C-alpha cells in the first residue's frame, strides 16, 4: 500500500499482513554480485548456513518452496477520471473514473483536483481541506473534501444480481472557495486524478495462480506470472461503532503498553489488530486471540547505528503466543510484522527489542534493538 504523510505507517504493515500474508515471505541475499562474477559456468550453488538444525523443516522445505525474481504487486494505478460538470444545484459531485465502465474501477485515493472555468487558461487547484498540513501560500482558498458511500445497485443488478459478492464504494466530492463561496460562478468543470483499483476483478479471475500478465511498457523480462493470489478486495467502509474504535486507537502507543499488565497490554494490542480484519474471517480472528500476553520493560542497550559506540534507553517487548491458534499461518510472521509495527510507535531517540515466545517451542523470534522511526513532534 502507498504510504501517506498524515497516516501512521505501522498500520499499513498490519493491513498488508491480514490482507495478503505472502507479501512478507521474502528475503534478500546480499553481496552475490561479486561472487557470481567469479563463477566460470552458467550455474552456481548457494548454501545457506543456520545456527541450528530443525528436523521438521528439513522434511517440509525443499527447492519447490523457493522462487527467484519474485516481488509483491498491488492492483493500484493512477487514472484520469471523467470530467465532472459543476452545476449550482449540486453540492456533492460524484467522481466516476469511466462512465462507460463504472464497475471496472474503484477509487482508492484522490491525488489531484483541479477546476476549469470559462475563459480561464490556467487550472485552479483544489487542495484537501482536512490535510495534516498545507505548504501552499496564505492566499490559497480553494479546497475539497470527500465522502465515501456504499455503491448502490443498478436496476439491472437488482433484477439479475451483481456480478460478484463485492460491490465496493463510490466517492463524492464537495468543494469550497473562501473568496467566492461556495465556489466561483465561472467554474464549469472539475478534473480529478486518482489512484484506482479494478474493484472486484480479483473475484472474477479467481484461481489465477500460474496465469501470465501483459506489461503495458517494455522491460527486460520474458514473462510476468502470478505465483500466489490475488487476494480478495476489502471495503474501506466501516459500519456501526467501528469508527469510534478506530478513534480510540489514537491513544495506543508504547507508553500505554508499558503502563499496563501483560494481559491488559495483550488485550489492547488484540483490539487494534481486530480492526484490520474482516469480521467474517474466523482464521485471522483466531490468530489474534493467540496473542496471550505483552510484557514490557525499560532496558539499556548499545544503539544499532554506525559511528562511535553509544548506549541508550529503550523498550524490551516480550510477546507470548499460542501457536495452536496459527493453524495454516505463522506466529513468527505475525511477530515479525509486530516487531516493525512497535518500532514505528517509538520516537527516533529510542528503540525497541521485541521477543516472541511460544508456549510450545520457546523463543521463536529474538529481535535485535531496532531504532524508532516516529518523529519527536
C-alpha positions as CSV (number, residue, x, y, z in Angstrom):
1,X,0.0,0.0,0.0
2,X,1.2,3.5,-0.7
3,X,2.5,5.5,2.3
4,X,0.8,8.7,3.2
5,X,2.2,11.7,5.2
6,X,-0.7,12.0,7.7
7,X,-1.0,8.3,8.3
8,X,0.9,6.1,10.7
9,X,3.0,3.7,8.6
10,X,2.8,0.9,11.1
11,X,-0.9,0.3,10.4
12,X,-0.1,-0.1,6.7
13,X,2.1,-3.1,7.5
14,X,-0.7,-4.7,9.7
15,X,-3.3,-4.2,7.0
16,X,-1.0,-5.8,4.4
17,X,-0.3,-8.8,6.6
18,X,-4.0,-9.6,7.1
19,X,-4.9,-8.8,3.5
20,X,-2.1,-10.9,2.0
21,X,0.4,-12.6,4.4
22,X,2.5,-13.9,1.4
23,X,3.6,-10.3,0.8
24,X,6.1,-10.8,3.7
25,X,7.6,-14.1,2.6
26,X,10.7,-12.5,1.0
27,X,14.3,-12.3,1.9
28,X,17.4,-10.7,0.2
29,X,20.7,-12.4,-0.5
30,X,23.2,-9.6,-0.4
31,X,26.7,-9.5,-1.9
32,X,26.1,-12.1,-4.5
33,X,27.2,-9.9,-7.4
34,X,31.0,-10.1,-6.9
35,X,30.8,-13.8,-6.1
36,X,28.8,-14.7,-9.2
37,X,31.1,-12.7,-11.4
38,X,33.9,-15.1,-10.4
39,X,31.9,-18.2,-11.4
40,X,33.1,-19.6,-14.7
41,X,30.0,-21.5,-15.7
42,X,26.3,-20.7,-16.0
43,X,25.2,-22.3,-12.7
44,X,26.1,-21.6,-9.1
45,X,25.1,-23.3,-5.9
46,X,24.1,-21.1,-2.9
47,X,24.4,-22.7,0.6
48,X,22.6,-21.1,3.5
49,X,24.1,-21.9,6.9
50,X,21.9,-21.8,10.0
51,X,22.9,-21.6,13.7
52,X,20.9,-24.8,14.5
53,X,19.1,-27.5,12.7
54,X,15.4,-28.3,12.6
55,X,14.3,-31.8,11.5
56,X,10.7,-30.6,10.9
57,X,11.8,-28.0,8.4
58,X,14.2,-30.5,6.7
59,X,11.3,-32.7,5.9
60,X,9.0,-30.0,4.6
61,X,11.2,-27.4,2.9
62,X,12.8,-28.1,-0.4
63,X,13.6,-26.3,-3.7
64,X,9.9,-26.0,-4.6
65,X,9.4,-23.7,-1.7
66,X,11.7,-21.1,-3.1
67,X,11.5,-18.9,-6.1
68,X,13.7,-16.2,-7.6
69,X,12.8,-12.8,-9.1
70,X,9.5,-12.5,-7.1
71,X,8.0,-9.2,-6.0
72,X,4.7,-8.3,-4.3
73,X,2.3,-6.4,-6.6
74,X,-0.9,-4.5,-5.8
75,X,-3.8,-3.6,-8.0
76,X,-3.4,0.2,-7.8
77,X,-2.7,2.6,-10.6
78,X,-3.1,6.2,-11.5
79,X,-6.0,7.2,-13.7
80,X,-7.6,10.4,-15.0
81,X,-11.3,10.4,-14.1
82,X,-14.0,11.7,-16.4
83,X,-14.6,15.4,-16.2
84,X,-17.2,16.5,-13.6
85,X,-19.7,19.1,-14.7
86,X,-20.3,21.7,-12.0
87,X,-23.9,23.0,-11.6
88,X,-25.3,25.4,-9.0
89,X,-27.9,22.8,-7.9
90,X,-25.3,20.2,-6.9
91,X,-23.1,20.3,-3.8
92,X,-21.7,16.8,-3.8
93,X,-20.1,15.7,-7.1
94,X,-19.9,12.0,-7.9
95,X,-16.4,11.1,-9.0
96,X,-16.6,8.5,-11.8
97,X,-13.4,7.0,-13.3
98,X,-15.0,5.9,-16.6
99,X,-18.8,6.3,-17.2
100,X,-18.7,3.6,-19.8
101,X,-17.4,1.1,-17.3
102,X,-18.3,2.2,-13.8
103,X,-18.0,-1.2,-12.3
104,X,-14.5,-1.8,-13.5
105,X,-12.8,0.9,-11.4
106,X,-12.9,1.9,-7.7
107,X,-11.2,5.0,-6.3
108,X,-8.7,4.3,-3.6
109,X,-7.3,7.9,-3.1
110,X,-7.6,11.3,-4.8
111,X,-4.3,12.6,-5.9
112,X,-5.2,15.9,-7.6
113,X,-8.4,18.0,-8.1
114,X,-8.4,21.0,-10.5
115,X,-11.2,23.4,-11.5
116,X,-11.8,24.7,-15.0
117,X,-13.9,27.8,-16.0
118,X,-14.9,29.8,-18.9
119,X,-12.2,31.9,-20.4
120,X,-9.6,30.7,-17.9
121,X,-6.3,29.5,-19.4
122,X,-4.9,28.1,-16.1
123,X,-6.2,25.3,-13.9
124,X,-7.3,26.3,-10.4
125,X,-6.0,23.6,-8.0
126,X,-8.2,22.5,-5.1
127,X,-6.3,21.1,-2.1
128,X,-7.6,18.6,0.5
129,X,-9.3,20.5,3.3
130,X,-8.5,18.0,6.0
131,X,-4.8,17.5,5.1
132,X,-2.4,17.3,8.0
133,X,-0.6,20.4,6.8
134,X,-0.5,22.7,3.9
135,X,2.6,24.1,2.1
136,X,0.7,26.5,-0.1
137,X,0.8,30.2,0.3
138,X,-1.7,32.0,2.6
139,X,-3.7,33.4,-0.4
140,X,-4.9,29.9,-1.4
141,X,-8.5,29.5,-0.6
142,X,-9.8,26.6,-2.8
143,X,-10.3,23.2,-1.0
144,X,-12.1,20.0,-1.4
145,X,-13.5,17.3,0.9
146,X,-14.5,13.8,0.0
147,X,-17.1,11.4,1.3
148,X,-17.2,7.6,0.6
149,X,-20.5,5.9,0.3
150,X,-21.5,2.3,-0.4
151,X,-22.3,1.8,-4.1
152,X,-26.0,1.4,-4.9
153,X,-27.1,-1.4,-7.1
154,X,-28.5,-0.5,-10.5
155,X,-31.9,-1.6,-11.7
156,X,-30.3,-4.4,-13.7
157,X,-28.2,-5.6,-10.7
158,X,-31.4,-5.6,-8.6
159,X,-33.1,-7.7,-11.2
160,X,-30.3,-10.1,-12.2
161,X,-28.0,-9.8,-9.2
162,X,-24.5,-8.3,-9.0
163,X,-21.6,-10.0,-10.9
164,X,-19.7,-10.7,-7.7
165,X,-20.1,-10.6,-3.9
166,X,-18.1,-7.3,-3.7
167,X,-20.0,-4.2,-4.6
168,X,-17.4,-1.6,-3.4
169,X,-17.9,2.1,-2.7
170,X,-18.2,5.4,-4.5
171,X,-16.5,8.8,-3.8
172,X,-18.3,12.1,-3.7
173,X,-16.5,15.4,-3.8
174,X,-17.5,18.8,-2.3
175,X,-15.6,22.0,-2.9
176,X,-15.4,25.4,-1.4
177,X,-13.6,28.7,-2.3
178,X,-13.4,31.1,0.6
179,X,-13.1,34.1,-1.8
180,X,-16.3,33.3,-3.7
181,X,-18.2,30.8,-1.5
182,X,-19.2,28.2,-2.2
183,X,-17.3,28.4,-5.5
184,X,-16.9,30.9,-8.4
185,X,-19.7,31.2,-10.9
186,X,-17.2,30.8,-13.7
187,X,-16.3,27.3,-12.6
188,X,-17.7,24.8,-15.1
189,X,-15.8,21.5,-14.7
190,X,-13.6,19.6,-12.3
191,X,-10.8,17.3,-13.4
192,X,-9.6,14.6,-11.0
193,X,-6.5,12.4,-11.0
194,X,-6.9,9.4,-8.7
195,X,-5.3,6.2,-7.5
196,X,-7.7,3.4,-8.5
197,X,-8.2,-0.4,-8.4
198,X,-10.2,-2.7,-10.6
199,X,-12.9,-3.2,-7.9
200,X,-14.0,-6.9,-8.0
201,X,-11.5,-8.1,-10.6
202,X,-9.7,-10.5,-8.3
203,X,-13.0,-12.3,-7.7
204,X,-13.7,-12.6,-11.4
205,X,-10.3,-14.1,-12.1
206,X,-10.2,-16.3,-9.1
207,X,-7.6,-19.1,-9.1
208,X,-5.3,-17.0,-11.2
209,X,-2.1,-18.5,-9.7
210,X,0.1,-19.5,-12.7
211,X,-1.6,-17.1,-15.1
212,X,0.5,-14.7,-17.0
213,X,0.2,-10.9,-17.2
214,X,0.9,-8.5,-20.0
215,X,3.1,-5.5,-19.5
216,X,2.0,-2.1,-20.8
217,X,5.5,-0.9,-21.3
218,X,8.8,-2.6,-22.2
219,X,11.0,-4.4,-19.7
220,X,13.9,-6.9,-19.9
221,X,11.7,-9.8,-18.8
222,X,10.5,-12.9,-20.6
223,X,7.3,-13.4,-18.6
224,X,5.3,-12.0,-15.7
225,X,3.4,-14.8,-13.9
226,X,1.2,-14.8,-10.8
227,X,2.7,-17.1,-8.2
228,X,0.1,-16.6,-5.4
229,X,-3.1,-14.7,-5.2
230,X,-4.8,-12.4,-5.9
231,X,-6.4,-11.7,-2.6
232,X,-10.0,-10.7,-2.1
233,X,-10.8,-6.9,-2.2
234,X,-11.7,-5.3,1.1
235,X,-14.0,-2.5,1.6
236,X,-12.8,0.8,3.1
237,X,-16.2,1.4,4.7
238,X,-16.8,0.5,8.4
239,X,-20.3,0.5,9.9
240,X,-21.6,0.7,13.4
241,X,-19.3,1.6,16.3
242,X,-16.1,0.6,14.4
243,X,-15.3,4.2,13.5
244,X,-15.2,5.1,17.2
245,X,-13.0,2.2,17.9
246,X,-10.6,3.5,15.3
247,X,-10.6,6.9,17.1
248,X,-9.8,5.1,20.3
249,X,-6.6,3.7,18.7
250,X,-5.1,7.2,18.6
251,X,-4.2,6.7,22.3
252,X,-2.4,3.4,21.7
253,X,1.4,3.7,21.9
254,X,4.3,2.1,23.7
255,X,3.5,4.0,26.9
256,X,0.0,2.5,27.1
257,X,1.6,-0.9,26.8
258,X,4.3,0.0,29.4
259,X,1.7,1.1,32.0
260,X,-0.4,-2.0,31.6
261,X,-0.3,-5.5,32.9
262,X,0.8,-8.3,30.4
263,X,-2.9,-9.3,30.0
264,X,-4.1,-5.7,29.6
265,X,-1.3,-4.9,27.1
266,X,-2.3,-8.0,25.0
267,X,-6.0,-7.0,25.1
268,X,-5.1,-3.5,23.8
269,X,-3.0,-5.0,21.0
270,X,-5.7,-7.5,20.1
271,X,-8.3,-4.8,19.9
272,X,-6.0,-2.9,17.4
273,X,-5.5,-6.0,15.3
274,X,-9.2,-6.8,15.2
275,X,-9.9,-3.5,13.4
276,X,-7.7,-4.6,10.5
277,X,-9.5,-7.9,10.0
278,X,-12.8,-8.6,8.2
279,X,-15.5,-9.7,10.6
280,X,-16.1,-13.0,8.7
281,X,-12.5,-14.1,8.7
282,X,-12.5,-16.6,11.6
283,X,-9.0,-17.9,10.9
284,X,-7.4,-14.4,11.3
285,X,-9.5,-13.7,14.4
286,X,-8.2,-16.9,15.9
287,X,-4.6,-15.8,15.2
288,X,-5.3,-12.6,17.1
289,X,-6.7,-14.5,20.0
290,X,-3.5,-16.5,20.0
291,X,-1.7,-13.3,21.3
292,X,-1.7,-14.2,25.0
293,X,0.4,-11.5,26.8
294,X,2.6,-8.5,26.2
295,X,5.3,-7.8,28.8
296,X,7.4,-4.6,28.6
297,X,10.4,-3.3,30.5
298,X,12.9,-0.5,30.1
299,X,16.4,-1.7,29.1
300,X,19.7,-0.2,28.2
301,X,21.4,-1.5,25.0
302,X,24.1,-0.5,22.6
303,X,22.4,1.5,19.9
304,X,22.4,-0.2,16.4
305,X,23.9,2.6,14.4
306,X,27.3,3.4,12.8
307,X,29.8,5.7,14.4
308,X,31.2,5.8,17.9
309,X,29.8,3.2,20.4
310,X,26.8,4.7,22.1
311,X,24.2,3.3,24.6
312,X,20.7,4.3,25.0
313,X,17.4,3.5,26.9
314,X,14.8,1.6,25.0
315,X,12.0,-0.8,25.5
316,X,12.1,-4.6,25.5
317,X,8.8,-6.2,24.5
318,X,8.0,-9.9,25.1
319,X,5.1,-11.3,23.2
320,X,3.7,-14.7,24.2
321,X,1.7,-16.5,21.6
322,X,-0.2,-19.8,21.4
323,X,0.9,-21.4,18.1
324,X,-2.2,-23.7,18.1
325,X,-4.1,-20.6,17.1
326,X,-2.0,-20.2,13.9
327,X,-3.1,-23.3,12.0
328,X,-2.3,-22.5,8.4
329,X,-0.5,-19.4,9.4
330,X,2.8,-18.4,11.1
331,X,3.3,-17.0,14.6
332,X,6.8,-16.0,13.5
333,X,5.5,-14.0,10.5
334,X,3.0,-12.1,12.7
335,X,5.7,-11.5,15.3
336,X,8.0,-10.0,12.6
337,X,5.3,-7.6,11.5
338,X,4.5,-6.6,15.1
339,X,8.3,-6.1,15.7
340,X,8.4,-3.4,12.9
341,X,5.0,-2.0,14.0
342,X,6.1,-1.5,17.6
343,X,9.4,0.1,16.5
344,X,7.5,2.6,14.4
345,X,5.5,3.5,17.5
346,X,8.6,4.7,19.3
347,X,10.3,8.0,18.7
348,X,13.6,8.1,16.8
349,X,15.6,8.8,20.0
350,X,14.6,5.4,21.4
351,X,14.5,1.8,20.3
352,X,12.5,-1.4,20.8
353,X,13.7,-5.0,21.2
354,X,10.9,-7.5,20.5
355,X,11.0,-11.1,21.5
356,X,8.3,-13.6,20.6
357,X,7.8,-16.7,22.8
358,X,5.7,-19.7,22.1
359,X,4.2,-21.8,24.9
360,X,5.2,-25.0,23.0
361,X,8.5,-24.2,21.3
362,X,10.0,-21.5,23.4
363,X,11.6,-18.5,21.7
364,X,10.7,-18.3,18.0
365,X,11.9,-14.7,17.4
366,X,14.7,-12.9,19.2
367,X,14.7,-9.4,17.8
368,X,17.7,-7.0,17.8
369,X,17.4,-3.5,19.1
370,X,15.5,-1.5,16.4
371,X,15.7,2.3,16.5
372,X,12.3,4.0,16.5
373,X,11.1,6.0,13.5
374,X,8.4,8.1,14.9
375,X,9.1,11.9,14.8
376,X,9.8,13.6,18.0
377,X,7.0,16.2,17.5
